[in-house]
Amino acid sequence: MTHVRSIFLSDVHLGTRACQAERLLEFLAEHSCDNLFLVGDIVDFWAMRRSMYWSAAQNTVVQKILKRARHGVRVIFVPGNHDEIAREHVGASFGNIRVERELVHTAADGRRYLLVHGDEFDQVTKYHRWIAVLGDRAYGLVVRLNRILSKARCALGIAGHWSLSGYVKTKVKGAVNFIFDYEEAVMRHARERRVDGVICGHIHAAVVRESDHLVYINCGDWVDNCTAILEHADGRMELVRWLGRVAAAERAPAVAAPAVLARALPDPPADGVPPATGRIGARPAARRAA
């Protein structure tokens, strides 16, 4: 088991068939931590209003998180739009899990990261909720189609992960522009808060990048990508896509060298044989002077 200082998870969407709870359990079994940050959309109450689905694996995820909280792990929950009902309880603690609207986390290297889910920077979610709900249903359909395609690829002997939703996001101009606008809005808010970086979720697009000495980190999701952020003992941040115990994980540090960008994790190669561990860049530079 690998021990890290902090684990950041977002967009697990417990309560849906799309949630990859089994993969998340594998990941948690291989990683212990001092701090566990749940950066929104952990439970999908939107979907549960339409139809209830709760598997044994999803129940075990909740139990594992509660167990860590009981055994001294600091667990912070920053609700998202799909579990926004929890925002009514900001400042309270449930089972040693504290609920916060947003939080500034100081990493081991002194960098200060603002933790927000990010839905408040999504203009569609903020001002046109009905469109957001419609889009959520469309995304659910894409995820279901992706599961069918994955089974077909497996039956045909095609190994490796391929994401239909990821393909759509990279090929549709409107989706690309939406992601760019979202990231810029989050970064502007982080600059106003005078922090060194921001860690968020919401758009299911795991990525790390640096712009004007400010670090943008998106945790991704556990519906399609199975990604998380790890903070190591020296403050080094790492973006991980969990491929399962057999394939291990693909990894990329969130901050490489000064002014060097660490991009989103690449898709596995076309031949379907991902490397056990792939790294991008080097160790992060020390925190800049204030």
Secondary structure, DSSP 8 states (H G I E B T S, - for coil): -EEEEEEEE----BTSTT--HHHHHHHHHHEEEEEEEE-S-SB-HHHHHH-----HHHHHHHHHHHHHHHTT-EEEE---STTGGGGGGTT-EETTEEE-SSEEEE-TTS-EEEE---GGG-HHHHH-HHHHHHHHHHHHHHHHHHHHHHHHHHHTT--S---HHHHHHHH-HHHHHHHHHHHHHHHHHHHHTT-SEEEE-SS---EEEEETTEEEEE---TTTT-EEEEE-TTS-EEEEEEEETTTEEEEEES--STT----------TTS---S----S---------
